[in-house]
Amino acid sequence: MTDPTIEEMRAVLSDAEEWNREQAIYWFASDHHSGQWSNLYAALCATEYQPSVIERCPDGEDCYQALVAAFTHGTSRTWPH
């Protein structure tokens, strides 16, 4: 697992719609950060997306899975549908 910056994650998702990109960054950073001093935690705080209180996972998995593929060693989370 690497500790990408928000800019690195946005670069991976550069072809995605802004809403999907920011949502995936938020959930990926939320699931994988290693504490308040990590790049992922900084990304979590800096993303333009804020989930509602009842949200527990991203709407679409494509962008999230692209981040998993780019920055983890095959570790993935399966979301309930």
C-alpha positions in Angstrom: 0.0 0.0 0.0 1.3 3.4 -0.9 0.3 6.7 0.5 -0.8 8.8 -2.5 -1.5 12.5 -2.5 -4.8 13.9 -3.7 -3.1 15.1 -6.8 -1.8 11.6 -7.6 -5.3 10.1 -7.2 -6.9 12.8 -9.3 -4.3 12.1 -12.0 -5.3 8.4 -12.0 -9.0 9.4 -12.3 -8.4 12.3 -14.7 -11.0 10.9 -17.2 -13.7 10.5 -14.6 -16.5 12.9 -13.9 -15.6 15.3 -11.0 -18.4 13.9 -8.8 -17.3 10.3 -9.2 -13.6 11.2 -8.9 -14.0 13.1 -5.6 -16.4 10.5 -4.2 -13.9 7.7 -4.9 -11.0 9.7 -3.4 -13.0 10.3 -0.2 -13.9 6.7 0.3 -10.5 5.3 -0.7 -8.8 7.7 1.7 -11.3 7.0 4.4 -10.7 3.2 4.0 -6.9 3.3 3.7 -5.4 6.2 5.6 -2.9 5.4 8.3 -3.5 8.4 10.5 -3.7 12.2 10.5 -0.2 12.7 9.3 -0.7 10.6 6.1 -1.2 11.9 2.6 -4.5 9.9 2.4 -5.8 11.6 5.5 -4.9 15.0 4.0 -6.8 14.0 0.8 -9.8 12.9 2.9 -9.9 16.4 4.4 -9.2 18.2 1.2 -11.7 16.4 -1.2 -14.6 18.4 -2.4 -16.9 15.5 -1.6 -18.7 15.1 1.7 -21.0 12.2 2.2 -24.4 12.4 3.8 -24.8 11.0 7.3 -26.5 7.9 5.9 -23.9 7.1 3.2 -21.6 4.2 3.9 -19.9 3.5 0.5 -19.4 5.0 -2.9 -22.3 5.0 -5.5 -20.1 3.5 -8.2 -17.2 1.2 -7.7 -15.3 1.9 -11.0 -13.3 4.9 -9.8 -12.8 3.4 -6.3 -11.4 0.1 -7.9 -9.1 2.2 -10.1 -7.6 3.7 -7.0 -7.3 0.2 -5.4 -5.5 -1.1 -8.5 -3.2 1.9 -8.7 -2.2 2.2 -5.0 -2.6 -1.1 -3.3 -1.3 -4.6 -3.8 -4.6 -6.1 -4.7 -6.3 -5.4 -1.4 -9.9 -4.5 -2.2 -13.1 -3.9 -0.3 -16.3 -5.3 -1.6 -19.3 -3.0 -1.2 -22.8 -4.2 -0.5 -25.2 -3.5 -3.4 
